[in-house]
Amino acid sequence: MLRAGVTPTAGLVASLEDHVRSDLGAIATPSEIEIRLALPKTRSGKIVRRYLRAQELGEDPGDLSTLAD
């Protein structure tokens, strides 16, 4: 998720990839970076990773009654 006022561009994605490559190494460079406007969170503020994983794999995310939205 980007900070307010930052627009997602191809240059930003390339910059993020270069940052990971230089700090963590080429092996850690992600194959794809997806920029989202918002992340699904619980009422306590934790990111619901199983929902993101299910969306990516096209599976059923299960019970989403604990989402803050």
PDB file of N, CA, C and O in Angstrom:
ATOM      1  N   MET A   1       0.847  -1.164   0.000  1.00  0.00           N
ATOM      2  CA  MET A   1       0.000   0.000   0.000  1.00  0.00           C
ATOM      3  C   MET A   1       0.891   1.225   0.000  1.00  0.00           C
ATOM      4  O   MET A   1       1.874   1.282   0.739  1.00  0.00           O
ATOM      5  N   LEU A   2       0.561   2.189  -0.811  1.00  0.00           N
ATOM      6  CA  LEU A   2       1.363   3.403  -0.935  1.00  0.00           C
ATOM      7  C   LEU A   2       0.888   4.483   0.024  1.00  0.00           C
ATOM      8  O   LEU A   2      -0.268   4.509   0.446  1.00  0.00           O
ATOM      9  N   ARG A   3       1.792   5.347   0.346  1.00  0.00           N
ATOM     10  CA  ARG A   3       1.418   6.506   1.168  1.00  0.00           C
ATOM     11  C   ARG A   3       0.528   7.440   0.363  1.00  0.00           C
ATOM     12  O   ARG A   3       0.503   7.390  -0.867  1.00  0.00           O
ATOM     13  N   ALA A   4      -0.192   8.281   1.068  1.00  0.00           N
ATOM     14  CA  ALA A   4      -1.088   9.231   0.417  1.00  0.00           C
ATOM     15  C   ALA A   4      -0.285  10.186  -0.462  1.00  0.00           C
ATOM     16  O   ALA A   4       0.760  10.691  -0.053  1.00  0.00           O
ATOM     17  N   GLY A   5      -0.780  10.424  -1.657  1.00  0.00           N
ATOM     18  CA  GLY A   5      -0.117  11.349  -2.567  1.00  0.00           C
ATOM     19  C   GLY A   5       0.886  10.705  -3.507  1.00  0.00           C
ATOM     20  O   GLY A   5       1.375  11.371  -4.420  1.00  0.00           O
ATOM     21  N   VAL A   6       1.211   9.430  -3.314  1.00  0.00           N
ATOM     22  CA  VAL A   6       2.155   8.738  -4.188  1.00  0.00           C
ATOM     23  C   VAL A   6       1.365   7.981  -5.237  1.00  0.00           C
ATOM     24  O   VAL A   6       0.461   7.215  -4.904  1.00  0.00           O
ATOM     25  N   THR A   7       1.699   8.189  -6.499  1.00  0.00           N
ATOM     26  CA  THR A   7       0.991   7.503  -7.570  1.00  0.00           C
ATOM     27  C   THR A   7       1.805   6.307  -8.057  1.00  0.00           C
ATOM     28  O   THR A   7       3.023   6.408  -8.208  1.00  0.00           O
ATOM     29  N   PRO A   8       1.147   5.185  -8.303  1.00  0.00           N
ATOM     30  CA  PRO A   8       1.870   4.006  -8.787  1.00  0.00           C
ATOM     31  C   PRO A   8       2.266   4.176 -10.253  1.00  0.00           C
ATOM     32  O   PRO A   8       1.409   4.398 -11.108  1.00  0.00           O
ATOM     33  N   THR A   9       3.540   4.074 -10.536  1.00  0.00           N
ATOM     34  CA  THR A   9       4.049   4.167 -11.900  1.00  0.00           C
ATOM     35  C   THR A   9       4.996   3.004 -12.160  1.00  0.00           C
ATOM     36  O   THR A   9       5.399   2.295 -11.238  1.00  0.00           O
ATOM     37  N   ALA A  10       5.338   2.821 -13.414  1.00  0.00           N
ATOM     38  CA  ALA A  10       6.290   1.765 -13.772  1.00  0.00           C
ATOM     39  C   ALA A  10       7.655   2.065 -13.156  1.00  0.00           C
ATOM     40  O   ALA A  10       8.376   1.148 -12.764  1.00  0.00           O
ATOM     41  N   GLY A  11       8.007   3.340 -13.072  1.00  0.00           N
ATOM     42  CA  GLY A  11       9.282   3.728 -12.464  1.00  0.00           C
ATOM     43  C   GLY A  11       9.338   3.397 -10.984  1.00  0.00           C
ATOM     44  O   GLY A  11      10.395   3.033 -10.469  1.00  0.00           O
ATOM     45  N   LEU A  12       8.221   3.518 -10.300  1.00  0.00           N
ATOM     46  CA  LEU A  12       8.158   3.184  -8.879  1.00  0.00           C
ATOM     47  C   LEU A  12       8.351   1.688  -8.670  1.00  0.00           C
ATOM     48  O   LEU A  12       9.082   1.272  -7.771  1.00  0.00           O
ATOM     49  N   VAL A  13       7.706   0.893  -9.486  1.00  0.00           N
ATOM     50  CA  VAL A  13       7.843  -0.560  -9.385  1.00  0.00           C
ATOM     51  C   VAL A  13       9.293  -0.968  -9.660  1.00  0.00           C
ATOM     52  O   VAL A  13       9.842  -1.810  -8.950  1.00  0.00           O
ATOM     53  N   ALA A  14       9.911  -0.383 -10.675  1.00  0.00           N
ATOM     54  CA  ALA A  14      11.312  -0.680 -10.988  1.00  0.00           C
ATOM     55  C   ALA A  14      12.221  -0.252  -9.843  1.00  0.00           C
ATOM     56  O   ALA A  14      13.191  -0.941  -9.526  1.00  0.00           O
ATOM     57  N   SER A  15      11.912   0.870  -9.230  1.00  0.00           N
ATOM     58  CA  SER A  15      12.694   1.343  -8.097  1.00  0.00           C
ATOM     59  C   SER A  15      12.593   0.393  -6.906  1.00  0.00           C
ATOM     60  O   SER A  15      13.588   0.129  -6.231  1.00  0.00           O
ATOM     61  N   LEU A  16      11.392  -0.119  -6.652  1.00  0.00           N
ATOM     62  CA  LEU A  16      11.201  -1.090  -5.573  1.00  0.00           C
ATOM     63  C   LEU A  16      11.981  -2.375  -5.841  1.00  0.00           C
ATOM     64  O   LEU A  16      12.608  -2.928  -4.938  1.00  0.00           O
ATOM     65  N   GLU A  17      11.937  -2.845  -7.080  1.00  0.00           N
ATOM     66  CA  GLU A  17      12.689  -4.051  -7.441  1.00  0.00           C
ATOM     67  C   GLU A  17      14.188  -3.838  -7.264  1.00  0.00           C
ATOM     68  O   GLU A  17      14.882  -4.711  -6.743  1.00  0.00           O
ATOM     69  N   ASP A  18      14.687  -2.684  -7.693  1.00  0.00           N
ATOM     70  CA  ASP A  18      16.111  -2.375  -7.541  1.00  0.00           C
ATOM     71  C   ASP A  18      16.504  -2.292  -6.073  1.00  0.00           C
ATOM     72  O   ASP A  18      17.590  -2.732  -5.694  1.00  0.00           O
ATOM     73  N   HIS A  19      15.631  -1.732  -5.248  1.00  0.00           N
ATOM     74  CA  HIS A  19      15.900  -1.619  -3.814  1.00  0.00           C
ATOM     75  C   HIS A  19      16.036  -3.007  -3.185  1.00  0.00           C
ATOM     76  O   HIS A  19      16.966  -3.248  -2.415  1.00  0.00           O
ATOM     77  N   VAL A  20      15.127  -3.907  -3.504  1.00  0.00           N
ATOM     78  CA  VAL A  20      15.190  -5.269  -2.965  1.00  0.00           C
ATOM     79  C   VAL A  20      16.444  -5.967  -3.469  1.00  0.00           C
ATOM     80  O   VAL A  20      17.127  -6.649  -2.706  1.00  0.00           O
ATOM     81  N   ARG A  21      16.746  -5.800  -4.745  1.00  0.00           N
ATOM     82  CA  ARG A  21      17.915  -6.450  -5.338  1.00  0.00           C
ATOM     83  C   ARG A  21      19.205  -5.973  -4.676  1.00  0.00           C
ATOM     84  O   ARG A  21      20.107  -6.774  -4.432  1.00  0.00           O
ATOM     85  N   SER A  22      19.299  -4.680  -4.385  1.00  0.00           N
ATOM     86  CA  SER A  22      20.534  -4.160  -3.796  1.00  0.00           C
ATOM     87  C   SER A  22      20.646  -4.459  -2.304  1.00  0.00           C
ATOM     88  O   SER A  22      21.748  -4.695  -1.809  1.00  0.00           O
ATOM     89  N   ASP A  23      19.524  -4.453  -1.574  1.00  0.00           N
ATOM     90  CA  ASP A  23      19.578  -4.681  -0.124  1.00  0.00           C
ATOM     91  C   ASP A  23      19.565  -6.157   0.258  1.00  0.00           C
ATOM     92  O   ASP A  23      20.284  -6.561   1.172  1.00  0.00           O
ATOM     93  N   LEU A  24      18.762  -6.965  -0.424  1.00  0.00           N
ATOM     94  CA  LEU A  24      18.603  -8.363  -0.047  1.00  0.00           C
ATOM     95  C   LEU A  24      19.278  -9.334  -1.005  1.00  0.00           C
ATOM     96  O   LEU A  24      19.552 -10.475  -0.632  1.00  0.00           O
ATOM     97  N   GLY A  25      19.549  -8.906  -2.222  1.00  0.00           N
ATOM     98  CA  GLY A  25      20.189  -9.769  -3.201  1.00  0.00           C
ATOM     99  C   GLY A  25      19.247 -10.144  -4.322  1.00  0.00           C
ATOM    100  O   GLY A  25      18.028 -10.023  -4.200  1.00  0.00           O
ATOM    101  N   ALA A  26      19.830 -10.600  -5.413  1.00  0.00           N
ATOM    102  CA  ALA A  26      19.049 -10.924  -6.609  1.00  0.00           C
ATOM    103  C   ALA A  26      18.074 -12.069  -6.371  1.00  0.00           C
ATOM    104  O   ALA A  26      17.011 -12.113  -6.990  1.00  0.00           O
ATOM    105  N   ILE A  27      18.417 -12.986  -5.491  1.00  0.00           N
ATOM    106  CA  ILE A  27      17.550 -14.135  -5.238  1.00  0.00           C
ATOM    107  C   ILE A  27      16.229 -13.716  -4.589  1.00  0.00           C
ATOM    108  O   ILE A  27      15.231 -14.422  -4.726  1.00  0.00           O
ATOM    109  N   ALA A  28      16.206 -12.584  -3.889  1.00  0.00           N
ATOM    110  CA  ALA A  28      15.006 -12.129  -3.182  1.00  0.00           C
ATOM    111  C   ALA A  28      14.130 -11.207  -4.030  1.00  0.00           C
ATOM    112  O   ALA A  28      13.069 -10.782  -3.573  1.00  0.00           O
ATOM    113  N   THR A  29      14.550 -10.892  -5.247  1.00  0.00           N
ATOM    114  CA  THR A  29      13.786  -9.980  -6.090  1.00  0.00           C
ATOM    115  C   THR A  29      12.450 -10.611  -6.474  1.00  0.00           C
ATOM    116  O   THR A  29      12.432 -11.721  -7.008  1.00  0.00           O
ATOM    117  N   PRO A  30      11.332  -9.932  -6.216  1.00  0.00           N
ATOM    118  CA  PRO A  30      10.023 -10.504  -6.544  1.00  0.00           C
ATOM    119  C   PRO A  30       9.810 -10.554  -8.056  1.00  0.00           C
ATOM    120  O   PRO A  30      10.282  -9.686  -8.790  1.00  0.00           O
ATOM    121  N   SER A  31       9.098 -11.571  -8.504  1.00  0.00           N
ATOM    122  CA  SER A  31       8.827 -11.693  -9.937  1.00  0.00           C
ATOM    123  C   SER A  31       7.758 -10.699 -10.382  1.00  0.00           C
ATOM    124  O   SER A  31       7.713 -10.303 -11.546  1.00  0.00           O
ATOM    125  N   GLU A  32       6.904 -10.304  -9.448  1.00  0.00           N
ATOM    126  CA  GLU A  32       5.829  -9.364  -9.775  1.00  0.00           C
ATOM    127  C   GLU A  32       5.495  -8.540  -8.540  1.00  0.00           C
ATOM    128  O   GLU A  32       5.466  -9.062  -7.425  1.00  0.00           O
ATOM    129  N   ILE A  33       5.244  -7.259  -8.741  1.00  0.00           N
ATOM    130  CA  ILE A  33       4.814  -6.386  -7.651  1.00  0.00           C
ATOM    131  C   ILE A  33       3.440  -5.846  -8.009  1.00  0.00           C
ATOM    132  O   ILE A  33       3.253  -5.242  -9.065  1.00  0.00           O
ATOM    133  N   GLU A  34       2.484  -6.072  -7.121  1.00  0.00           N
ATOM    134  CA  GLU A  34       1.121  -5.597  -7.332  1.00  0.00           C
ATOM    135  C   GLU A  34       0.842  -4.505  -6.316  1.00  0.00           C
ATOM    136  O   GLU A  34       0.988  -4.717  -5.112  1.00  0.00           O
ATOM    137  N   ILE A  35       0.444  -3.350  -6.795  1.00  0.00           N
ATOM    138  CA  ILE A  35       0.150  -2.228  -5.904  1.00  0.00           C
ATOM    139  C   ILE A  35      -1.355  -2.180  -5.687  1.00  0.00           C
ATOM    140  O   ILE A  35      -2.129  -2.142  -6.643  1.00  0.00           O
ATOM    141  N   ARG A  36      -1.761  -2.182  -4.426  1.00  0.00           N
ATOM    142  CA  ARG A  36      -3.179  -2.163  -4.063  1.00  0.00           C
ATOM    143  C   ARG A  36      -3.523  -0.834  -3.401  1.00  0.00           C
ATOM    144  O   ARG A  36      -2.673  -0.192  -2.784  1.00  0.00           O
ATOM    145  N   LEU A  37      -4.766  -0.439  -3.539  1.00  0.00           N
ATOM    146  CA  LEU A  37      -5.222   0.803  -2.905  1.00  0.00           C
ATOM    147  C   LEU A  37      -5.450   0.614  -1.414  1.00  0.00           C
ATOM    148  O   LEU A  37      -5.277   1.553  -0.638  1.00  0.00           O
ATOM    149  N   ALA A  38      -5.833  -0.583  -1.007  1.00  0.00           N
ATOM    150  CA  ALA A  38      -6.063  -0.858   0.412  1.00  0.00           C
ATOM    151  C   ALA A  38      -5.817  -2.341   0.670  1.00  0.00           C
ATOM    152  O   ALA A  38      -5.949  -3.166  -0.234  1.00  0.00           O
ATOM    153  N   LEU A  39      -5.463  -2.667   1.896  1.00  0.00           N
ATOM    154  CA  LEU A  39      -5.248  -4.049   2.292  1.00  0.00           C
ATOM    155  C   LEU A  39      -6.364  -4.490   3.219  1.00  0.00           C
ATOM    156  O   LEU A  39      -6.831  -3.703   4.042  1.00  0.00           O
ATOM    157  N   PRO A  40      -6.803  -5.750   3.097  1.00  0.00           N
ATOM    158  CA  PRO A  40      -7.854  -6.241   3.999  1.00  0.00           C
ATOM    159  C   PRO A  40      -7.286  -6.420   5.404  1.00  0.00           C
ATOM    160  O   PRO A  40      -6.274  -7.097   5.589  1.00  0.00           O
ATOM    161  N   LYS A  41      -7.934  -5.815   6.383  1.00  0.00           N
ATOM    162  CA  LYS A  41      -7.440  -5.875   7.757  1.00  0.00           C
ATOM    163  C   LYS A  41      -8.544  -6.316   8.712  1.00  0.00           C
ATOM    164  O   LYS A  41      -9.733  -6.133   8.450  1.00  0.00           O
ATOM    165  N   THR A  42      -8.117  -6.899   9.822  1.00  0.00           N
ATOM    166  CA  THR A  42      -9.045  -7.262  10.885  1.00  0.00           C
ATOM    167  C   THR A  42      -9.375  -6.013  11.691  1.00  0.00           C
ATOM    168  O   THR A  42      -8.822  -4.941  11.444  1.00  0.00           O
ATOM    169  N   ARG A  43     -10.262  -6.154  12.636  1.00  0.00           N
ATOM    170  CA  ARG A  43     -10.616  -5.004  13.480  1.00  0.00           C
ATOM    171  C   ARG A  43      -9.432  -4.524  14.306  1.00  0.00           C
ATOM    172  O   ARG A  43      -9.358  -3.349  14.666  1.00  0.00           O
ATOM    173  N   SER A  44      -8.504  -5.432  14.606  1.00  0.00           N
ATOM    174  CA  SER A  44      -7.329  -5.044  15.395  1.00  0.00           C
ATOM    175  C   SER A  44      -6.218  -4.481  14.524  1.00  0.00           C
ATOM    176  O   SER A  44      -5.193  -4.045  15.049  1.00  0.00           O
ATOM    177  N   GLY A  45      -6.394  -4.479  13.197  1.00  0.00           N
ATOM    178  CA  GLY A  45      -5.428  -3.855  12.302  1.00  0.00           C
ATOM    179  C   GLY A  45      -4.444  -4.796  11.645  1.00  0.00           C
ATOM    180  O   GLY A  45      -3.544  -4.338  10.940  1.00  0.00           O
ATOM    181  N   LYS A  46      -4.580  -6.096  11.850  1.00  0.00           N
ATOM    182  CA  LYS A  46      -3.668  -7.052  11.226  1.00  0.00           C
ATOM    183  C   LYS A  46      -4.112  -7.330   9.785  1.00  0.00           C
ATOM    184  O   LYS A  46      -5.307  -7.404   9.499  1.00  0.00           O
ATOM    185  N   ILE A  47      -3.139  -7.483   8.888  1.00  0.00           N
ATOM    186  CA  ILE A  47      -3.436  -7.781   7.490  1.00  0.00           C
ATOM    187  C   ILE A  47      -3.888  -9.232   7.377  1.00  0.00           C
ATOM    188  O   ILE A  47      -3.260 -10.129   7.939  1.00  0.00           O
ATOM    189  N   VAL A  48      -4.979  -9.460   6.651  1.00  0.00           N
ATOM    190  CA  VAL A  48      -5.529 -10.806   6.476  1.00  0.00           C
ATOM    191  C   VAL A  48      -4.836 -11.429   5.265  1.00  0.00           C
ATOM    192  O   VAL A  48      -5.301 -11.301   4.132  1.00  0.00           O
ATOM    193  N   ARG A  49      -3.725 -12.100   5.525  1.00  0.00           N
ATOM    194  CA  ARG A  49      -2.909 -12.667   4.449  1.00  0.00           C
ATOM    195  C   ARG A  49      -3.607 -13.819   3.741  1.00  0.00           C
ATOM    196  O   ARG A  49      -3.416 -14.011   2.540  1.00  0.00           O
ATOM    197  N   ARG A  50      -4.411 -14.587   4.465  1.00  0.00           N
ATOM    198  CA  ARG A  50      -5.099 -15.710   3.831  1.00  0.00           C
ATOM    199  C   ARG A  50      -6.063 -15.228   2.752  1.00  0.00           C
ATOM    200  O   ARG A  50      -6.285 -15.921   1.760  1.00  0.00           O
ATOM    201  N   TYR A  51      -6.639 -14.036   2.945  1.00  0.00           N
ATOM    202  CA  TYR A  51      -7.528 -13.471   1.939  1.00  0.00           C
ATOM    203  C   TYR A  51      -6.742 -13.103   0.682  1.00  0.00           C
ATOM    204  O   TYR A  51      -7.187 -13.379  -0.432  1.00  0.00           O
ATOM    205  N   LEU A  52      -5.579 -12.483   0.858  1.00  0.00           N
ATOM    206  CA  LEU A  52      -4.741 -12.118  -0.283  1.00  0.00           C
ATOM    207  C   LEU A  52      -4.261 -13.366  -1.020  1.00  0.00           C
ATOM    208  O   LEU A  52      -4.246 -13.401  -2.250  1.00  0.00           O
ATOM    209  N   ARG A  53      -3.872 -14.383  -0.266  1.00  0.00           N
ATOM    210  CA  ARG A  53      -3.408 -15.633  -0.862  1.00  0.00           C
ATOM    211  C   ARG A  53      -4.541 -16.302  -1.653  1.00  0.00           C
ATOM    212  O   ARG A  53      -4.326 -16.782  -2.767  1.00  0.00           O
ATOM    213  N   ALA A  54      -5.738 -16.331  -1.075  1.00  0.00           N
ATOM    214  CA  ALA A  54      -6.883 -16.945  -1.744  1.00  0.00           C
ATOM    215  C   ALA A  54      -7.251 -16.183  -3.016  1.00  0.00           C
ATOM    216  O   ALA A  54      -7.604 -16.796  -4.023  1.00  0.00           O
ATOM    217  N   GLN A  55      -7.172 -14.872  -2.978  1.00  0.00           N
ATOM    218  CA  GLN A  55      -7.450 -14.062  -4.158  1.00  0.00           C
ATOM    219  C   GLN A  55      -6.457 -14.382  -5.271  1.00  0.00           C
ATOM    220  O   GLN A  55      -6.842 -14.522  -6.432  1.00  0.00           O
ATOM    221  N   GLU A  56      -5.205 -14.493  -4.921  1.00  0.00           N
ATOM    222  CA  GLU A  56      -4.160 -14.755  -5.907  1.00  0.00           C
ATOM    223  C   GLU A  56      -4.308 -16.135  -6.534  1.00  0.00           C
ATOM    224  O   GLU A  56      -4.081 -16.304  -7.733  1.00  0.00           O
ATOM    225  N   LEU A  57      -4.687 -17.121  -5.727  1.00  0.00           N
ATOM    226  CA  LEU A  57      -4.801 -18.494  -6.217  1.00  0.00           C
ATOM    227  C   LEU A  57      -6.184 -18.833  -6.749  1.00  0.00           C
ATOM    228  O   LEU A  57      -6.393 -19.926  -7.277  1.00  0.00           O
ATOM    229  N   GLY A  58      -7.142 -17.898  -6.615  1.00  0.00           N
ATOM    230  CA  GLY A  58      -8.496 -18.129  -7.099  1.00  0.00           C
ATOM    231  C   GLY A  58      -9.282 -19.091  -6.231  1.00  0.00           C
ATOM    232  O   GLY A  58     -10.173 -19.785  -6.719  1.00  0.00           O
ATOM    233  N   GLU A  59      -8.960 -19.138  -4.954  1.00  0.00           N
ATOM    234  CA  GLU A  59      -9.636 -20.045  -4.025  1.00  0.00           C
ATOM    235  C   GLU A  59     -10.643 -19.291  -3.170  1.00  0.00           C
ATOM    236  O   GLU A  59     -10.717 -18.063  -3.206  1.00  0.00           O
ATOM    237  N   ASP A  60     -11.421 -20.053  -2.398  1.00  0.00           N
ATOM    238  CA  ASP A  60     -12.390 -19.467  -1.466  1.00  0.00           C
ATOM    239  C   ASP A  60     -11.633 -18.937  -0.252  1.00  0.00           C
ATOM    240  O   ASP A  60     -10.890 -19.694   0.373  1.00  0.00           O
ATOM    241  N   PRO A  61     -11.796 -17.658   0.106  1.00  0.00           N
ATOM    242  CA  PRO A  61     -11.058 -17.102   1.244  1.00  0.00           C
ATOM    243  C   PRO A  61     -11.585 -17.542   2.602  1.00  0.00           C
ATOM    244  O   PRO A  61     -10.930 -17.311   3.618  1.00  0.00           O
ATOM    245  N   GLY A  62     -12.749 -18.169   2.640  1.00  0.00           N
ATOM    246  CA  GLY A  62     -13.303 -18.617   3.912  1.00  0.00           C
ATOM    247  C   GLY A  62     -14.107 -17.526   4.602  1.00  0.00           C
ATOM    248  O   GLY A  62     -14.641 -16.631   3.948  1.00  0.00           O
ATOM    249  N   ASP A  63     -14.189 -17.604   5.915  1.00  0.00           N
ATOM    250  CA  ASP A  63     -14.983 -16.670   6.713  1.00  0.00           C
ATOM    251  C   ASP A  63     -14.287 -15.313   6.775  1.00  0.00           C
ATOM    252  O   ASP A  63     -13.154 -15.213   7.244  1.00  0.00           O
ATOM    253  N   LEU A  64     -14.966 -14.275   6.301  1.00  0.00           N
ATOM    254  CA  LEU A  64     -14.413 -12.930   6.307  1.00  0.00           C
ATOM    255  C   LEU A  64     -15.179 -11.997   7.238  1.00  0.00           C
ATOM    256  O   LEU A  64     -15.161 -10.779   7.056  1.00  0.00           O
ATOM    257  N   SER A  65     -15.845 -12.565   8.226  1.00  0.00           N
ATOM    258  CA  SER A  65     -16.649 -11.761   9.144  1.00  0.00           C
ATOM    259  C   SER A  65     -15.800 -10.896  10.055  1.00  0.00           C
ATOM    260  O   SER A  65     -16.318  -9.965  10.670  1.00  0.00           O
ATOM    261  N   THR A  66     -14.503 -11.180  10.158  1.00  0.00           N
ATOM    262  CA  THR A  66     -13.642 -10.409  11.058  1.00  0.00           C
ATOM    263  C   THR A  66     -12.980  -9.218  10.374  1.00  0.00           C
ATOM    264  O   THR A  66     -12.197  -8.510  11.007  1.00  0.00           O
ATOM    265  N   LEU A  67     -13.274  -8.979   9.094  1.00  0.00           N
ATOM    266  CA  LEU A  67     -12.676  -7.850   8.396  1.00  0.00           C
ATOM    267  C   LEU A  67     -13.218  -6.531   8.930  1.00  0.00           C
ATOM    268  O   LEU A  67     -14.381  -6.439   9.323  1.00  0.00           O
ATOM    269  N   ALA A  68     -12.377  -5.530   8.939  1.00  0.00           N
ATOM    270  CA  ALA A  68     -12.765  -4.224   9.451  1.00  0.00           C
ATOM    271  C   ALA A  68     -13.707  -3.497   8.514  1.00  0.00           C
ATOM    272  O   ALA A  68     -14.517  -2.690   8.971  1.00  0.00           O
ATOM    273  N   ASP A  69     -13.629  -3.756   7.217  1.00  0.00           N
ATOM    274  CA  ASP A  69     -14.453  -3.043   6.243  1.00  0.00           C
ATOM    275  C   ASP A  69     -15.858  -3.513   6.262  1.00  0.00           C
ATOM    276  O   ASP A  69     -16.687  -3.015   5.501  1.00  0.00           O
TER     277      ASP A  69
END
